[in-house]
Amino acid sequence: MQIERILKNDISALIARSNEGKTMVLNNIIKSIKEQNFKGDVWVFGFKPELTEKLKVKTFKSLLELEEIKNSFILIDEIGLLFNLDQRKNKELI
């Protein structure tokens, strides 16, 4: 995987249908980041707790927490859970 290309961008996206391996790819990105000695924290959203423990990454659970994260690599799995636009309160936060 060419992690250098990902790290050059401020924002990257991985889009696919359900059960097409997005989480596995994100898992491999995290491993590559750690191998590259990334100088920052790795934060994730939407990962299962056992996976975050195994990968030794930090987790956030809301948009408010996301706003506080600085100088870090952030991976969001299940973005629809973070940006639930069906709730008026979330629309105001975004």
C-alpha positions in Angstrom: 0.0 0.0 0.0 1.3 3.5 -0.8 0.7 5.1 2.5 2.8 8.1 1.5 0.2 9.1 -1.0 -2.5 9.0 1.6 -0.4 11.0 4.1 0.2 13.7 1.5 -3.5 14.5 1.4 -5.5 16.4 4.1 -8.5 14.3 3.3 -8.9 11.0 1.6 -12.0 8.8 1.2 -12.6 5.1 0.8 -16.0 4.3 -0.7 -17.5 0.9 -1.3 -20.6 -1.1 -0.7 -21.3 -3.2 2.4 -19.0 -6.2 2.9 -16.5 -5.1 0.4 -13.5 -4.9 2.8 -13.4 -1.2 3.7 -12.7 -1.9 7.4 -9.9 -4.3 6.4 -8.4 -1.6 4.2 -8.6 0.9 7.1 -7.0 -1.7 9.4 -4.1 -2.0 6.9 -3.8 1.7 6.6 -3.4 2.0 10.4 -0.8 -0.7 10.4 1.1 1.1 7.7 0.9 4.4 9.5 2.4 2.8 12.6 5.2 1.2 10.6 6.0 4.6 9.1 6.3 6.1 12.7 3.6 8.7 12.1 4.3 11.6 14.6 0.8 12.0 15.9 -2.1 10.0 17.3 -4.3 7.7 15.3 -8.1 8.3 16.1 -10.9 6.1 14.8 -14.7 6.2 14.8 -17.0 3.2 14.1 -14.5 0.5 14.8 -15.4 -2.5 17.0 -13.8 -2.2 20.5 -11.8 -5.4 20.1 -10.2 -4.0 16.9 -9.3 -0.6 18.5 -7.7 -2.4 21.4 -5.7 -4.7 19.0 -4.5 -1.7 16.9 -3.8 0.5 20.0 -5.7 3.5 18.6 -7.8 6.2 20.3 -11.5 6.5 19.7 -13.9 9.3 19.5 -17.7 9.1 19.7 -19.1 12.4 18.5 -18.6 15.4 16.3 -17.8 17.5 19.3 -15.0 15.2 20.2 -13.8 15.2 16.6 -13.5 19.0 16.6 -11.0 18.8 19.5 -8.6 16.4 17.7 -5.5 18.1 16.4 -2.3 16.9 14.5 -3.6 13.4 14.2 -4.6 10.8 11.6 -8.4 10.3 11.7 -10.2 7.3 10.2 -14.0 7.1 10.2 -15.8 3.9 9.5 -19.5 4.0 9.2 -19.6 7.7 8.5 -23.4 7.7 8.5 -23.4 7.0 12.2 -21.3 10.1 12.9 -23.2 12.4 10.6 -26.7 11.3 11.3 -28.5 14.0 9.4 -32.0 12.7 10.4 -31.5 14.5 13.7 -31.9 18.3 13.7 -29.3 18.7 16.5 -26.6 17.1 14.3 -27.4 19.3 11.3 -26.8 22.3 13.5 -23.5 20.9 14.7 -22.2 20.3 11.2 
